[in-house]
Amino acid sequence: MQKDIFVETFLFALSSIKKLAQQTAWYGLSNVGGRFLNYLLTFLHVYLFKSAEYGDVSIFYANAALLSILFSYGMETAYFRFVQKEKQPYSVYSTGFFSLFGTSILFTAAILFYRQPLADFMHIENNPEWISWLALIVAADTLAALPFCVLRQQNKPRKYAFIKLVNIFSVIGLQLVFFWLFPIWFNTTVNIGYVFLANLIASIITLLLLSKELLLVSWKFDKKLRNEMIIYALPLIIVGFGGMINETIDRQLILHFFNGTVEQAKSANGIYSANYKLAILIILFIQAFRMGAEPFFFQQAEKEDAPKIYARVMKFFVIVCCLCFLFIVLFLDVWKLLLTTKYPEYAQGILIVPILALSKIFLGIYYNLSIWYKLTDRNKFGAWITIGGVAITVLFNIIFIPQIGYFACAIATLLCYSIMLVASYLLGQKYYPVPYDWKKLLTYISCAVLLFGVHRLFISISTNIWINCALAFLLMGIFATYIISVEKNEFEKIPFLKKIVRPFTF
């Protein structure tokens, strides 16, 4: 009898994870697949623009990311939390939307009023209109945030993916028109401002495609509910803002603390940002996973075996992250060629890529671990952990950027997420214990790093890129075979994987 109960529980857990995997696949289509296409624009940008010009692009989007946290102030997570508790979900949606609408107007007006001082601070004093576009982009994306949450809550990942992909293809298509056709039609020069203008138009198109969800907003505003949502989200604002500072503040710090001229600092920023993009595969997988995982984790929270499901999700998450890591670091020579098709200076930062890729695995693990304080309404712990991470990032960069440049940023990122991961795990096991299999998790990560070391050792004596790529595929195959052999029993419970893993018997 106990065995039957165990089997039923295990199969239910697998079915829950399968549902999460299906949703993650759709969110991945839009976030990983779509943004990967957008990521390919990086290679167009580094071909069109020198590193100093690309540094302006990186600063623009770093500030956009920070502003997005300020504009949305944790309302998305608050929506998922309160929509589970309230009997009238549309009341939660309408209240949250009008709150965001009102504050977005205020924030946008403030930015437009101070756009010249802000342009001076970002060293783009000759283009204050970029500040205006920045504010409008963030405002439009903020107004789209809760309609996207509604799609996620209603389990409509296909529509979510469609709209996100339209946004991405709009950005890509408009940039191609601006960069290739406009110079022919209007005899103009290529301007990096077209990057931002394309983004603004795409954000407006996204709002139009969400018109059905926007029409669900009723004219009811529950002030008491809004205050409760903000109180719940307040620590998450610190978490989100601090997390984004950890992700983007290094660009600002390079600009202001690099040991050189403003032009040299912008160049260093461009080199760092272009190579940072190479770690984007892990970042995009994490983003896609979080899209599906956040509502999934809340929905599973009341179930008795929820901690076991979370532990199993963590294991599969780490496996995929390790595969992404290997794909990035084993083909560094290929990415290097793509980055340097016109301007060789971008190759200077290629050695930071493995450090950043590993740090993103730690970031993804931290995101998985952080569910404990959201489920137990102890968001203040997440805030304190994030504040600690911000302190590490800022202090380390301020001290070491003048000495070692953007390498300090990569090391600071790895150090920050490592410490945040450990702190979240220790606190989480106290307030919401989850039986994570750390022995396996650390083994998988160590194997991935070891295979990277083997590959670097080999290419130190081999200059043939084709042989190096062949070895990269072989090492990835070895890792995949090892994972399948270790997890064979669990994979066999998943129908579409059963035939694949059956030959692997060790």
N, C-alpha and C positions, 0 to 999 in steps of 0.2 A: 504493500500500500504506500509506504513512504517513497519507494522507488518510482511508482506511478505519479505521485504528486511532484516529485523532483523533475521527471520527464516533462510533465505538463507545464510546470513553471519555466523550464528551460526553453521549451518550444514557444511559449508565450513571449518570453524575452526576445527570442530570435525574430518572432513576427513583429514585435515592437521596433526592433532595430531595423528590420527590413523596411518598415514604413518610414522610419527616419531616413534610411538610405535612399529610398525612392524620392522623398521630398528634397533631400540634399542633392540628388542628381538633377532635379529640375532647377533648384536654386543654383546649382553648379553650372547648369547650362547657361544661365544668365550672368552669374557672377564670375565663375571661373572661365567658361567658354567665351562669353561676351567680353569680359574685361581682358581676357588673353588677347583677343583681337585688338582691343584698344591698346594693350601693352605693346603690340607690334608697331604701333605708332611711335614708340620710343626710338626704334631704329630709323624711322623716317626723320624724327626730330634731331637725332644726333648726326644725321646726314646733312640736314638743312642748316643746323645752328651750331656755332662754336660752343664750347663748354660754358663760357661766361653767359651766353644768351640762354642756354638751357638751364643755367642756374636760376634765371628769373622765372622760368616755368615751374621749377621745383619749389621756389619760395611761394609762388602764387597758390599752388595746390596744398602746400603745407599749411598756409594760413586758412585756406578754405576748409581743411579738415578740422582745424581748431575752432573755427567759427561755427561749423556744423554742430559741434557739441554744445556750444553756447546757445545756439538757436533752438535746438531740440530738447535740451535740458532733461534727458532721461525719460521723456514722455512715451517713447516706444515701449520700453520695458514696463513702465507703469501701466500702460494699456493692457499688456498681456497679463499682468498680475491682477488688475481690477476687473477685467472682463470675465475672469473665472469666478470672481466673488459676487459681482452684481447680477441682479435678475434682468436688468435692462442693458444689454451690451451696447446698444446704439447711444444710450445716454453717456456711457464712458467715452465712446468714439466722438460724439459731438462736443462734449465738454473739453476733451483733450485737443480737438482740432481748433476750437475757437481760442483756447489758451495759446496755442502755437501761432495762430493767425495774428492775434493782437501783439504778442511779443516780437514776432517777425517784423511787423511794421515799425515798431519802436527801434529795434536793433538796426534795421536797414536805414532808417532815417538818420540815426546817429553816425553810421559809417559814411553815408553820403555827405553829411555835414563836415566830417573831419577827413575827407578823402585825400586832400593834399598833404597834411601832416603824416597820414598813414603811408602815402606814396613816398614821402621823403624817408621815413623810417625803413621802408623796404628797398630803398635805393632805386626806385623807379619813378623818380620825381618828374620825369618828362612824360609820363603816361598815367596821369591820375584817373583816366577813364577806366583803366583796368580795375581800380578799386571799386568803382561803381558796378562793373560787371561781376566782380567777386561777390559783392553784397547781394545782387539780384540772383545769382546762381544759387547761393546758399539758401536764400529765402524760398526760392522755387522748390529746391530739393527738400526743405523742411516741410513745406505744405504737402508734399507728396509722401512724406514719411508714414503718417497714420493710414492713409488709403492703402499703402503697401502692407501695413500691419493687418488691415482687414482681410486682404487677400491671403496672407499667411494664416491668420486665425481661422478663416473659412476653408482652409486646405485647398486653395486654388493656385498651386504652384505653376501651372501651365500659363495662366494669364499673367501671373507675376513675371515669369520668364520672358513671355512675349514682349511685355512693355519694357522690361529692362534691356532686352536685345534691340528693340527699336531705338532706345536711347543711345546705346553703344554704336549702332550702325549709323545713326544720325550724326554723332560726333565724328566718326570716321569719314563718312561721306562728305560732310561739310568741310572738314579739313582738307580733304583731297581736292575739293572744288576751289577752296581759298588758295591752296598752295600751288596747284597746277593750272587751273583754268583761269582764275582771276588775273594772274600775270600776263596771260595771253590776251584775254578779253580787254583788260583795262590798262595794260602796259604798266603794271605796278610791281613793286618789289615784294619779296616774301617778308611777312611781318609776324612775329610770334604772337601778337595780339589776336590773330585769327584763331589760335588755339582756344583762347578764352571765349571769344565770340561764338565759336561753334558749340562750345559747352553750354552757353547761355540759351541758344536757340533749341538745343536738344532737351534742356530742362523744361522749357516751355511746352515742347511737344509732349513730353512725359505727363505733364499736368493735364493736357487735353485728353490724353488716352485714359486717364484716371477719372474722367468726368462722371462716370456712373457711380464710382465709389464716393466722389465728392458730393454727389446729389443725395447720398444717404445721410448727410449731416442734417440734423434737425435744428430748429431754432431754440433748442433747450440748452441752457447753460447752468449746470449745478455747481455753484460756487464752493459748497462744502466738499463735494466730490473732487473738484479741482485742487483744493487745498490738500486733501488727503493724498492725492496722486503726486503732488509736488513734494510733500513731506516724505513720501515713500521714495521718490526719485532723487531727492536732494543729495544723498550720499552717492547715488549713481552718477550724478553730474560730476562730482569730484572724481569718481572712478573713470568715467568716460573722458573727461577733460585731461585728467592725469595720464590716462592711457594714450591719448592722442599726443600729449606733450612728449611722452616717451618715444612715440613714433615719428614725430615731426620737428621737435624743438631743435634737433641737431642741425637742421638746415639754417635756422636763425643764428645759432651759436657759431657755426662756421662763418657766416656772413659777418659777424661782429667780433669774433675772437681769433680768426685766422691770422697768422703772422705774415702779413703782406698787405698789398693795396686792395682797394675795394674790387677792382677788376680781377685780381688774383683770387680773392675770396669767392667771387661769383664763379670763377672757373673751377675752383676746388669743389664748390657746391654742385656744379653741373656734373663733374666727374663722379662724385659720390652718389648723386641721385640716379644717374644713368646705371651705375653698377648695382645700386640698391634695387633697381627694378628687376634685376636678374633673380632676386629671391622672391619674386612676386607669385610664383606658382604656389608656394606654401601659403603665402598670405591670402591668396584668392580662395584656396581650398578652405582655409580657416573661416573666411567670410561666408562662403557658401554653407559650410557646416553650421555656423552660428545661426544663419537664417532658418534652417530647419530645426536645429537643436533647442533653441530658446523656448518656443512654444511646446516642443516635444517634452522637454524636461519638466516644465510646469504641469503638463497633462499627466505625466507619470508619477508626479510627486506623492499622490495619495495612495499609491499602490504599495503593498507590503514589500515586494521585491525590487522596488525602485533603485536602491543602492547597488544591487547586483547588475541591473541593466546599465546604470551609469558606468560601472567598472568595465563592463564588456564594451560599451561604446568607446571608452577611453582607449582600450587596447586596439580596436580597429582603427581608431583615429590616428594613433601613433604609427601604426604600420603604414598607413597611406602617407603620412607626413615624411616618414623615412624614405619611401619610394620617391616622393617629390624632391627631397633633399639630394638623393643620389642622381636624379635626372638633371638637377641644376649643377652640381659640383663636378660630376664626371664628364660633363661636356663644356667645361669652361673655355677651352680653346675655340670651340664653335661660337659661343656667345661673344668671345673677344673679337673674332673676325667680323661679326655682325655689327659690333659697336664701333669698329674702327674703319669702316668702309671709306670714310673721307677724312675724319679728324683723329689721328693716332693718339691724341692726348687722353682719350677716354679709357685706353688700356691701362693707364697707371693705377686705377682703382680695382682691378680684377681680383686682387688677393683678399679684398674685404668680403667677397661674395660668400665663401664658405662660413665665415664667422656669422654673417647676417642670416644665412640660411639655417644654421643651427639655432640661432637665437629665436627664429620664428617658430621652430618646433617647440621650444620652451614656452613661447607665448601661447601657442595653441593648447598646450597642456594646462597652462595657467587658466585659460578661458574655460576649459572643461572643469577644472577644480573649483572655479569661482561660483559654480551653481549653488554651493552649499549656503552661502550667505544670502543669496536671493530667495532660496526656498525657506530659510529660517528667519527672514526679515531682519537680518543682521548686516545690512548694507554698509553700516559704519565701519565694519572691519575691512570691507573691500576698499573703502575710501582711505583708510589708514595704510593699507598695503600699497595702494597706488601712490599715495603721497611719499611713502618711503622710496618707491621706484623712481619717482620724479626727482627726488633729492639726489639719488645715486647718479641718475642720468645727467642732471644739470652740473653737479659738482665735478664729476669725472671729466665731462667735456670742457668745462671752463678751465680746469687745471691742465689738461693734456692736449687740447686742440692747438694751443700755441707751439707745443713741442713736436707732436706727431701728426698734426692735421686731422683729416677725416678718418684716419685709422682709429683715433680715439673714439669717434662716434660708434664705430662697429663694435669695439671692445666694450664700451659703456652699455650698448644695447644687450649684448650677451650677459654681462654681469647683472644688469637690472632685472631681466626676466628670470634669470636663475634664482636670484634671491626672492623675487616675488612668488615664484613657483613653490619654493620651500616653505615660505611663510604661510601661503594659502593652504598648503597641504597640512601643515601642523595644526593650524586653527580649525580647518575643516574636519579633521579626524576627531577633534574634541567636541564639536557641536553637531556634526552630521557625518558620522563615520561611513565611509564607502570602501569596500574591500578591493582596492586597486592592486593589481598584480605587478608591483614595482620591479620585481626581479626580471620579469619578461620585458617590461617596458624599457628598462635601462639596458638590457641585453640587446634589444633591437636597435636602439639608438647607438650604442657602442659599436655594433657590427657595421652600421651604416658609415660611421666616422672612420672605422678601421679600413673599410673597402675604399673610401676616398683616399686614405693615406697610402694604400697599396697602389692606387692608380697614379697618384702624384709621384711616387717613387719610380714607377715605370716610365712615365713621360719625361722624367728628368734625364733619361738616357735615350729616349726615342723622340725624334722630331717629325715623324710621319703622322699627320693628323688622322689619316684613315685607320691606321693600326691602333692609335689611341682611342678612336671612337669604337672600334670593334671590341677592344678590351672593356670599354665602358659598358657596352651592351652585355658582355659576358658577366661582368661583376654585378650588374643589375639582375641578370638571370640567376646568378648564385644566391643573391639575397632573397629573391622571390621564391626560389626553390626551398631555401631554408625556412622561410615563413610558412609556406604551405605544409612542409613536413612537420613543423612544430604544431601548427593549428589545424592539422588535417581533420581531426575528429569534429571540430567545431564547424569547419567549412563544409563538411559532408552533410550537415543538417540543413544547409542552404541549397535548394534544388538546382539552381542554375550553376552552382560552383561544384556540385558533386562530381560531375563527369571530368572536370578539370583536375581535381585533386586526387581522384582515385588512383592514377598511375604512380603517385608519389608515396611509396611505402618504404620506410627506412627503419 
